[in-house]
Amino acid sequence: MSPEESDLLSQIGTLIYYGIVVLIVDCTLYGFYLLAEFIALYLFIKHGLKQRIRKILFICSLSTLATATWDFVNQCAMNLIQIKVSLMEPLEAGLQAQADAAHRAILPWYTMMIWPISINIIIGNTIVLWRTWAVWENDSFIRSALLTMMFVNAGVCLSDAIVGTIIRAQGVKSGNASLNTVQMFISLAINAAATGLIWVKAKKNPELVHEYFGQSENRRERAERLVLVFTESGVVLLLFQLLYAIFGRLNVTATQFSGVNIAWSVIATMLNAITVLYAVAVIIMAIIDRSALDKLFKLKTTINVSLSEKHGQTTKISTLHFAEGGRQATSSTGLGSADFEAVQEDSRIKHNESEITVQ
């Protein structure tokens, strides 16, 4: 083997090695995501899709499943094809010809890699903007600004994905560096603005914050409440987007397999998974009525209570209405107000009779 072929073989081995490192990270996070996604789908099946907001959240949930699976399949395909074509299918022209054949084989998969993360950033930032929209329910100016930010975020991400696809299809290492940098920092700025507005609202209402955290019985419960607020408000997602933007900018001028290049590849994979995990986590909190921001800012409307005689317990009928003003949530039991009052009266009579019997 010539020195040139030895160097080339080392480069192929390095490419495969770090590709497997990224794949291990992707597989691990994809497994966590699937667990959360199956929980969300089970809750959708259990509680139904009668409300419009649940239908929208269900579509978002399926979208994250599609993009996360798409990215996972791409990662697996690229690594398997690289190993098979470059090392397991010898060509008479030599190792360089095998490396070129492997590059051509993985090019279609590499071209598609930009789409899952772009779509996931759109979904993740939209969820953050939605929660901010709910918090600022009485401010039409801020709501208009949030709506504008949502369209700007979607437009920039889709533009970057389209241009990147065209350039990558021509065999270039990456897409347009300038547009990619703009996309990363605009998405970061939009998330930061939306998250910042939530904290501004919290600063304006310190009594609500003290009341919410004051209900904690111990430090552990207080820490759990804080983590839920940080998660739903987009702080965790914001931190990963910040790392993604910083290392993405540094990666523009970094050499292949350098520390910055490897770190950016791992961070990009982690951001893709964290974004869909964030979206599904907020969806689950919304379905089971455990939204931290709803409880912190008291955004939920009145929930009707349906009395059930099963096991002698009362059952709350939970509805999903976010920031819909002063409208009252309706029960899914079909009971009118007169029927509801009759059930309550009947329950009180039975309770009084049981007290008399005991005496």
C-alpha positions in Angstrom: 0.0 0.0 0.0 1.4 3.4 -1.0 1.7 6.2 1.5 -1.1 8.1 -0.3 -3.5 5.1 0.1 -2.4 4.8 3.7 -3.3 8.4 4.4 -6.6 8.0 2.5 -7.5 4.9 4.5 -6.8 6.8 7.7 -9.1 9.6 6.5 -11.9 7.0 5.7 -11.4 5.4 9.1 -11.6 8.8 10.8 -14.8 9.7 8.9 -16.4 6.4 9.8 -15.3 6.7 13.5 -16.8 10.1 14.1 -19.8 9.2 12.0 -20.5 6.4 14.4 -19.9 8.7 17.4 -22.6 11.1 16.1 -24.9 8.1 15.3 -24.6 6.8 18.9 -25.7 10.2 20.2 -28.5 10.3 17.7 -29.7 6.7 18.6 -29.7 7.4 22.3 -31.7 10.6 22.1 -34.0 9.1 19.4 -34.8 6.4 21.9 -35.7 8.9 24.6 -37.8 10.8 22.1 -39.7 7.7 21.0 -40.7 7.0 24.6 -42.0 10.5 25.0 -43.8 10.4 21.6 -45.5 7.1 22.4 -46.7 8.6 25.7 -48.1 11.6 23.8 -49.9 9.4 21.2 -51.4 7.3 24.0 -52.7 10.4 25.7 -54.2 11.6 22.4 -56.0 8.3 21.9 -57.2 8.3 25.5 -58.4 11.9 25.7 -59.6 12.3 22.1 -59.2 15.1 19.5 -62.4 16.9 20.0 -60.9 20.3 20.6 -59.2 22.2 17.8 -56.1 22.9 19.8 -55.7 19.1 20.4 -55.9 18.5 16.7 -53.2 21.1 16.1 -51.0 19.6 18.8 -51.6 16.1 17.4 -50.4 17.3 13.9 -47.3 18.8 15.6 -46.6 15.6 17.4 -46.8 13.5 14.2 -44.6 16.0 12.4 -41.9 15.6 15.0 -42.2 11.9 14.7 -41.7 12.1 10.9 -38.8 14.5 11.1 -37.0 12.7 14.0 -37.4 9.4 12.2 -36.3 10.9 8.9 -33.1 12.2 10.6 -32.4 8.9 12.3 -32.8 7.0 9.0 -30.5 9.4 7.3 -27.8 9.1 9.9 -28.0 5.3 9.8 -28.0 5.1 6.0 -25.0 7.5 5.7 -22.8 5.4 8.1 -23.8 2.0 6.6 -23.3 3.2 3.0 -20.0 4.8 3.8 -18.6 1.5 5.3 -20.1 -0.8 2.7 -19.1 1.2 -0.5 -15.7 2.5 0.7 -14.4 -0.6 2.4 -16.5 -3.7 1.4 -16.8 -3.2 -2.4 -13.2 -3.1 -3.8 -12.7 -1.5 -7.2 -9.9 -2.1 -9.7 -9.2 1.7 -9.7 -8.1 1.6 -6.1 -9.1 3.1 -2.8 -9.6 6.6 -4.1 -12.2 5.3 -6.5 -14.0 3.5 -3.7 -14.0 6.7 -1.6 -15.4 8.7 -4.5 -18.1 6.0 -5.1 -19.0 6.2 -1.4 -19.3 10.0 -1.6 -21.6 9.7 -4.6 -23.7 7.1 -2.8 -24.3 9.0 0.4 -24.8 12.4 -1.4 -28.6 12.0 -1.6 -28.9 11.2 2.1 -26.5 14.0 3.0 -28.5 16.4 0.9 -31.7 15.6 2.9 -30.0 16.1 6.3 -30.7 19.8 6.4 -34.5 19.4 6.2 -35.3 17.6 9.5 -33.4 20.0 11.7 -34.9 23.0 9.8 -38.4 21.8 10.2 -37.8 20.9 13.9 -36.5 24.4 14.6 -39.7 25.8 13.1 -41.8 23.5 15.3 -39.8 24.2 18.4 -39.8 28.0 18.1 -43.5 27.9 17.2 -44.2 26.1 20.4 -42.2 28.7 22.4 -44.1 31.5 20.6 -47.4 29.8 21.3 -46.7 29.7 25.0 -45.6 33.3 25.0 -48.8 34.1 23.1 -50.8 32.4 25.8 -49.0 34.4 28.6 -49.6 37.8 26.8 -53.3 37.1 26.1 -54.4 40.7 26.6 -51.7 42.5 24.6 -52.6 42.7 20.9 -49.3 44.5 20.0 -47.1 41.7 21.5 -49.3 39.0 19.9 -48.9 40.7 16.5 -45.1 40.8 17.0 -45.1 37.1 18.0 -47.1 36.2 14.9 -44.6 38.1 12.7 -41.7 36.3 14.4 -43.3 33.0 13.6 -43.5 33.7 9.9 -40.0 35.2 9.8 -38.6 32.1 11.6 -40.4 29.7 9.2 -39.3 31.7 6.1 -35.7 31.9 7.1 -35.5 28.2 8.0 -37.2 27.0 4.8 -35.0 29.3 2.7 -31.9 27.9 4.2 -33.1 24.4 3.7 -34.0 25.0 0.0 -30.7 26.7 -0.8 -28.7 24.2 1.2 -30.4 21.3 -0.7 -29.6 22.8 -4.1 -26.0 23.5 -3.2 -25.4 20.1 -1.5 -26.9 18.3 -4.5 -24.0 19.7 -6.5 -21.5 17.9 -4.2 -20.5 20.9 -2.1 -19.6 20.2 1.5 -22.4 22.4 3.0 -25.0 24.9 1.9 -24.7 28.7 1.8 -22.6 29.6 4.8 -23.9 33.2 5.1 -27.6 32.1 4.9 -27.0 29.3 7.3 -25.4 31.6 9.8 -28.3 34.1 9.4 -30.8 31.2 10.0 -29.1 30.1 13.1 -28.9 33.5 14.8 -32.4 34.6 13.7 -33.9 31.5 15.1 -31.9 32.0 18.3 -33.0 35.7 18.5 -36.7 34.7 18.1 -36.5 32.1 20.8 -34.7 34.5 23.1 -37.2 37.2 22.5 -40.2 34.9 23.1 -38.6 33.4 26.3 -37.6 36.9 27.4 -41.2 38.1 27.1 -42.4 35.3 29.4 -39.9 36.4 32.0 -40.9 40.0 31.6 -44.5 38.9 32.4 -43.2 37.1 35.4 -41.3 40.2 36.6 -44.5 42.2 36.2 -46.5 39.8 38.4 -44.2 38.8 41.3 -47.1 38.0 43.4 -48.1 35.2 41.0 -44.5 33.9 41.0 -44.4 33.9 44.8 -47.8 32.2 45.1 -46.8 29.5 42.5 -43.5 28.6 44.1 -44.9 29.2 47.6 -47.2 26.2 47.2 -44.1 23.9 47.1 -43.9 21.7 50.2 -40.1 21.2 50.1 -37.1 22.1 48.1 -37.4 19.2 45.8 -40.9 20.2 44.7 -39.8 23.8 44.3 -36.9 22.6 42.0 -39.3 20.5 40.0 -41.6 23.5 39.4 -38.6 25.5 38.4 -37.5 22.9 35.9 -41.0 22.7 34.4 -41.1 26.5 34.0 -37.6 26.6 32.4 -38.6 23.7 30.1 -41.9 25.1 28.9 -40.7 28.7 28.5 -38.0 27.5 26.2 -34.9 28.2 28.3 -33.4 24.7 27.8 -34.0 24.9 24.1 -32.5 28.4 24.0 -29.3 27.1 25.5 -28.8 24.4 22.9 -29.7 26.9 20.1 -27.0 29.2 21.5 -24.4 26.5 21.4 -25.6 25.5 17.9 -25.3 29.0 16.6 -21.8 29.7 18.2 -20.3 26.4 17.0 -22.0 26.6 13.7 -20.4 30.0 13.1 -17.0 28.7 14.1 -17.5 25.6 11.9 -17.7 27.7 8.8 -13.9 28.2 8.9 -13.0 25.1 10.8 -11.2 22.2 9.1 -12.8 18.7 8.8 -12.4 16.5 11.9 -11.1 19.4 14.0 -12.3 19.8 17.5 -14.8 22.5 16.5 -16.1 20.5 13.6 -16.7 17.4 15.7 -18.3 19.4 18.5 -20.6 21.1 16.1 -21.7 17.8 14.5 -22.6 16.4 18.0 -24.3 19.6 19.1 -26.3 19.7 15.8 -27.5 16.2 16.5 -28.3 17.0 20.1 -30.3 20.1 19.1 -32.3 18.2 16.6 -33.3 15.7 19.3 -33.8 18.3 22.1 -36.1 20.3 19.9 -38.5 17.5 19.3 -38.2 16.4 22.9 -39.1 19.9 24.0 -42.1 20.0 21.7 -43.5 16.6 22.9 -42.8 17.5 26.5 -45.0 20.7 26.2 -47.7 18.7 24.3 -47.8 16.1 27.1 -48.0 18.8 29.8 -50.9 20.4 27.9 -52.8 17.2 27.5 -52.6 16.1 31.1 -53.3 19.7 32.4 -49.8 20.1 33.9 -48.7 23.2 32.1 -46.4 25.1 34.4 -47.0 28.5 32.7 -50.8 28.0 32.9 -50.5 27.4 36.6 -48.0 30.2 37.1 -50.0 32.9 35.3 -53.4 31.3 36.0 -54.3 31.0 32.3 -56.7 28.2 32.5 -60.4 28.9 32.4 -63.0 27.3 34.7 -63.2 23.6 34.5 -66.6 22.0 35.0 -66.8 19.0 37.4 -68.8 16.0 36.5 -69.8 13.7 39.4 -69.4 10.0 38.9 -70.7 7.4 41.3 -68.1 4.9 40.2 -66.2 3.9 43.3 -67.9 6.7 45.1 -65.4 9.3 43.7 -65.8 12.6 41.8 -64.1 12.9 38.4 -62.8 16.1 36.9 -63.4 16.5 33.2 -60.2 18.3 32.0 -60.4 20.5 28.9 -57.6 22.0 26.9 -58.2 25.7 26.3 -55.1 28.0 26.2 -55.4 31.7 26.6 -59.0 32.0 25.2 -59.9 34.9 27.4 -62.8 34.6 29.8 -64.7 31.8 28.0 -65.7 29.0 30.2 -64.6 25.5 29.4 -67.3 23.0 28.7 -67.6 19.5 30.0 -67.6 16.6 27.7 -70.3 14.8 29.6 -73.2 16.4 27.9 -74.8 17.6 31.1 -76.6 20.9 31.0 -76.5 23.4 34.0 -79.8 22.1 35.3 -78.7 18.5 35.1 -75.4 19.4 36.7 -77.2 21.1 39.6 -79.5 18.1 40.0 -76.6 15.8 40.3 -75.0 18.0 42.9 -78.3 18.1 44.9 -78.6 14.3 44.7 -75.1 13.9 45.9 -75.7 16.2 48.9 -78.9 14.3 49.8 -77.0 11.0 49.7 -74.2 12.5 51.8 -76.7 13.8 54.4 -78.5 10.4 54.6 -75.2 8.7 55.2 -74.4 11.0 58.0 -77.8 10.3 59.6 -77.2 6.6 59.3 -73.8 6.9 61.0 -75.3 8.9 63.9 
